[in-house]
Amino acid sequence: MKHKAVLWSKDFSSGNTVKCGLCAHFCSIPDKSFGICGVRQNISGELFTFSYGNIIAANIDPIEKKPLYHFLPGSYSYSIAIRGCNFKCGFCQNWTISQSRYNDKEKSFIEEPYIEPEKIVSEALRTGCKSISYTYTEPTVFFEYAYDIAKIAKGKGLYNIFVSNGYMSERAIDMIAPYLSAINIDLKFFTEDSYNKICKASLKPVLDSIKRFKKNGVWVEVTTLLIPGKNDSTEEVEKITDFIAYVSDEIPWHITRFHPDYQFTDYENTPLISMNNAEKIGKRKLKYVYLGNIGKENNSLCPKCGKIVVSRQTDGIKFFISKDSSCYHCSAQIPGVWG
């Protein structure tokens, strides 16, 4: 659905060109052209989005799938996505929808049925979910839709969650933060070269987003997909953990195992020795480090006494945290949103 975009301005130095201020690409878009995301078009000097309300995916997911481990463990999140992304990652595991853009051959968009924001909120409530997650693709590119849903959802007592690459502008962060409860940000690499070559983006805006969301009081968790030969060196892992610890050593870090997909089919699965090495490095600086995609149950441990405060087993999730967020065993405070 074509919808008037937010966070843009006219570029009076160049005809009908507009400047998009939504993400850190800050695209300068001539008339009739699209931004890097492929879903925002300049039409006669005004910016429109084609990613409003045409849902490509809607599922009820465990919150742990986002992944979020310190935010409402054991709850379910109504999870939605719309086509498009402002990155071009060759290893994307949702590439069939994230890299779907304007159909140049047919001069049209592949459109799914329009679902109004109120309907998304009512479905989340009807299915007993505690939150709505904007996920699978990059929520920044369907920002207007997510924003409208989030305002309604918060008014109905639901939490809002972004699963994001973190490539938002400061204005976008400050606009969504009052309605956003939690975000998981992918910190994919810690070199500018890798972000440039593999994602067609930059490192600094992602680092700035992690800091700004934390400053704005949004619960932050960070994920790194560990790719053999790309970001699994001891040096790069140390830089990632040093940065997260600099922001806060209480930010949970999820290290996810890579499997071949999209344009990275020639790569091997991440060796377990690399996963364990990254976990070991992470735990030197961070209080909460979790391994994903390895078939391992990830319990949350109290950093003071070392005992389990959240047990995640096949028979369910059990809590050993008091209502005041303290460890049952030693009364240490465990950061997070526990219900």
C-alpha positions in Angstrom: 0.0 0.0 0.0 1.4 3.4 -1.0 1.6 5.6 2.1 3.1 9.0 2.8 6.6 8.5 4.3 8.0 10.2 7.4 11.4 11.6 8.2 12.4 13.1 4.8 13.0 16.6 3.4 13.2 18.3 0.0 16.6 18.8 -1.5 16.1 22.3 -3.0 19.6 22.2 -4.6 18.5 19.5 -7.1 15.0 19.7 -8.7 12.5 17.3 -7.2 15.2 15.3 -5.3 14.3 14.3 -1.7 16.5 13.4 1.2 15.4 10.4 3.2 16.2 10.7 6.9 14.9 7.3 8.1 18.0 5.2 8.1 21.7 5.8 8.2 22.0 5.6 4.4 20.4 9.0 4.2 19.5 8.4 0.5 19.3 11.3 -1.9 16.4 10.1 -4.2 15.7 11.7 -7.5 12.1 11.9 -8.8 10.6 8.5 -9.7 13.5 6.7 -8.1 13.8 4.5 -5.0 16.1 4.5 -2.0 18.5 1.6 -1.2 15.7 -0.2 0.7 13.7 -0.5 -2.6 10.4 0.4 -1.0 10.5 4.2 -0.6 9.9 6.2 -3.8 10.2 9.8 -4.7 7.0 10.7 -6.5 7.0 14.3 -7.9 9.1 15.6 -5.0 7.3 13.7 -2.2 8.5 10.5 -0.5 6.1 7.6 -0.3 6.6 4.1 1.2 5.2 0.9 -0.4 5.7 -1.1 2.8 2.6 -0.1 4.7 0.3 -2.9 5.8 1.1 -5.6 3.2 2.1 -8.4 5.6 4.4 -11.1 4.2 4.6 -13.1 7.4 2.6 -13.3 10.7 3.4 -15.9 13.3 3.1 -16.5 17.0 6.7 -17.1 18.3 8.3 -17.8 21.6 10.0 -14.6 22.7 13.3 -16.6 22.9 13.2 -17.0 19.1 13.9 -13.2 18.6 16.2 -13.9 20.5 15.4 -12.2 23.8 16.3 -14.0 27.0 15.9 -11.3 29.6 12.6 -9.9 28.3 9.4 -11.7 29.3 10.9 -15.3 29.2 8.4 -18.0 28.4 5.9 -15.5 26.7 4.7 -15.4 23.1 5.1 -12.6 20.6 2.9 -11.8 17.7 5.6 -11.5 14.9 5.1 -9.7 11.7 7.2 -8.8 8.6 6.9 -6.8 5.3 9.2 -7.2 2.3 12.4 -5.2 2.0 15.6 -4.4 3.8 18.2 -1.6 3.8 21.1 -4.1 3.9 22.1 -6.6 1.2 23.8 -9.3 3.4 24.9 -12.3 1.3 24.3 -14.6 4.3 20.7 -13.5 5.0 18.6 -16.4 6.1 15.3 -14.6 5.2 16.6 -13.4 1.9 13.5 -14.5 -0.1 11.5 -11.7 1.6 14.1 -9.3 2.8 15.6 -8.9 -0.6 12.3 -8.7 -2.4 11.9 -5.2 -3.9 10.2 -3.3 -6.8 9.5 -5.6 -9.7 11.4 -3.8 -12.5 10.0 -6.1 -15.2 6.3 -5.6 -14.3 6.8 -2.1 -12.9 4.9 -3.0 -9.8 5.3 -4.3 -6.3 4.4 -7.8 -5.2 1.6 -6.9 -2.8 0.1 -9.0 -0.1 -3.4 -8.2 1.3 -3.5 -5.0 3.3 -4.0 -5.5 7.1 -4.8 -2.4 9.1 -2.8 -1.6 12.3 -5.8 -2.2 14.6 -6.2 -5.7 13.2 -2.6 -6.6 14.1 -3.1 -5.5 17.7 -6.4 -7.3 18.0 -4.8 -10.5 16.7 -2.0 -10.2 19.2 -4.5 -9.8 22.0 -6.8 -12.6 20.7 -3.9 -15.1 20.6 -2.7 -14.3 24.1 0.6 -12.7 23.1 2.2 -10.3 25.4 4.0 -8.4 22.7 4.3 -7.6 19.0 7.6 -8.2 17.3 8.6 -6.4 14.1 11.0 -9.0 12.7 12.1 -11.5 10.0 13.0 -8.5 7.7 14.2 -5.1 8.8 11.5 -3.1 10.7 13.1 0.2 9.8 11.9 -0.2 6.2 8.3 -0.5 7.3 8.7 2.1 10.0 5.5 4.0 9.4 3.4 0.9 9.8 5.3 -0.4 12.8 5.0 3.1 14.4 1.2 3.2 14.0 0.8 -0.3 15.3 3.2 0.3 18.3 1.2 3.4 19.4 -2.1 1.4 19.5 -0.4 -1.7 21.0 1.1 0.3 23.9 -2.3 1.8 24.6 -3.7 -1.8 24.9 -1.0 -3.0 27.3 1.1 -4.8 24.8 4.9 -4.6 24.5 6.6 -3.7 21.2 9.9 -5.3 20.0 12.2 -4.6 17.1 14.6 -7.2 15.7 16.9 -5.0 13.7 20.2 -4.4 12.0 20.4 -1.2 14.0 20.8 1.0 10.9 18.3 3.7 12.0 18.8 7.5 12.1 18.8 9.2 15.4 15.5 10.8 14.5 14.0 7.4 13.8 15.3 6.0 17.1 13.9 9.0 19.1 10.6 8.7 17.4 10.0 5.0 18.0 11.7 4.7 21.4 8.7 5.9 23.5 6.6 3.1 22.1 9.4 0.4 22.0 10.0 -1.9 24.9 12.9 -4.0 23.6 15.2 -4.4 20.7 17.6 -7.1 19.5 20.3 -5.6 17.3 22.5 -7.6 15.0 26.1 -6.5 15.5 27.3 -8.4 12.4 31.0 -7.5 12.3 33.4 -5.1 13.9 35.2 -3.9 10.8 34.1 -1.2 8.4 35.4 -3.2 5.5 33.1 -6.2 6.2 30.1 -4.0 6.7 30.9 -2.2 3.4 31.6 -5.3 1.3 29.1 -7.8 2.7 26.2 -5.6 4.0 26.7 -2.5 1.8 26.5 -0.4 4.9 28.7 1.0 7.7 29.7 -0.1 11.2 29.4 3.2 13.1 25.7 3.8 12.8 25.0 0.3 14.3 27.2 1.1 17.3 25.6 4.4 17.7 22.1 2.8 17.6 23.0 0.3 20.4 24.2 3.2 22.6 21.2 5.4 21.7 18.5 2.8 22.4 20.2 1.9 25.7 20.2 5.7 26.6 16.5 5.9 25.7 15.6 3.2 28.1 14.8 0.5 25.6 15.8 -3.0 26.7 18.7 -4.0 24.4 20.1 -7.4 23.6 22.7 -8.0 20.9 23.2 -10.9 18.4 26.2 -11.8 16.3 26.0 -14.5 13.6 29.4 -16.1 13.8 30.6 -16.7 10.2 33.7 -18.8 9.6 36.6 -16.7 8.3 34.5 -13.5 8.4 34.1 -12.5 12.0 35.1 -15.4 14.2 38.7 -14.4 14.8 39.8 -13.9 18.4 40.6 -10.3 17.7 37.2 -9.4 16.2 35.3 -11.2 18.9 37.2 -9.4 21.5 36.4 -6.0 19.9 32.7 -6.9 19.8 32.7 -7.9 23.4 34.7 -4.8 24.4 32.2 -2.6 22.8 29.2 -4.2 24.3 30.8 -4.1 27.7 31.6 -0.4 27.2 27.9 0.3 26.7 26.9 -2.1 29.5 28.2 -5.4 30.7 24.6 -6.4 31.5 23.6 -6.4 27.8 22.9 -10.1 26.9 25.0 -11.2 23.9 23.7 -14.0 21.6 26.3 -15.8 19.5 24.5 -17.6 16.8 25.8 -20.5 14.7 26.0 -19.8 11.0 24.6 -22.3 8.4 25.1 -21.9 4.6 22.4 -19.9 2.9 21.7 -17.4 0.0 25.0 -16.3 -1.4 27.1 -18.0 1.3 26.4 -21.6 0.4 30.1 -22.3 -0.1 30.8 -21.7 3.6 30.7 -24.4 6.3 28.7 -24.4 9.5 30.4 -22.5 12.3 32.7 -25.0 14.0 31.7 -25.6 17.6 35.3 -24.8 18.7 34.7 -21.3 17.3 31.4 -20.9 19.1 32.9 -22.0 22.4 35.9 -19.7 21.9 33.6 -16.7 21.4 31.6 -17.7 24.4 34.8 -17.9 26.5 35.9 -14.5 25.3 32.5 -12.9 25.9 32.2 -14.1 29.4 35.4 -12.3 30.4 33.7 -9.0 29.9 29.9 -9.7 29.8 27.6 -11.1 32.4 25.3 -12.9 30.1 26.4 -14.8 27.0 24.3 -17.3 25.1 25.0 -19.7 22.2 22.3 -20.2 19.6 21.6 -22.8 16.8 23.7 -25.5 18.5 20.9 -27.5 20.2 21.9 -26.3 23.6 19.5 -25.2 26.3 20.6 -21.8 27.5 20.0 -21.2 31.2 20.5 -17.7 32.7 22.9 -17.7 35.6 23.3 -15.2 38.4 26.6 -13.5 37.8 27.1 -13.3 41.6 26.4 -16.8 42.9 26.5 -18.7 39.6 23.1 -20.4 40.2 20.3 -20.7 37.7 17.8 -17.8 37.7 16.0 -18.8 34.5 15.9 -22.5 33.5 15.2 -23.1 29.8 14.7 -26.8 29.3 12.5 -29.0 27.0 9.9 -29.3 29.7 9.5 -25.5 29.9 10.9 -22.4 31.5 11.3 -22.0 35.3 12.1 -18.8 37.2 14.2 -18.3 40.2 13.8 -14.6 40.3 11.7 -12.6 42.7 9.2 -9.9 41.7 11.8 -7.3 42.5 14.2 -8.9 39.9 16.5 -10.4 42.5 18.1 -13.8 42.5 16.3 -16.3 44.8 19.6 -17.6 46.0 21.7 -14.6 46.8 19.4 -11.6 46.2 21.6 -10.1 43.5 19.7 -7.9 41.0 19.2 -9.6 37.6 18.6 -7.0 34.8 15.7 -7.5 32.5 11.9 -7.4 32.2 10.6 -10.5 33.9 6.8 -10.0 33.7 
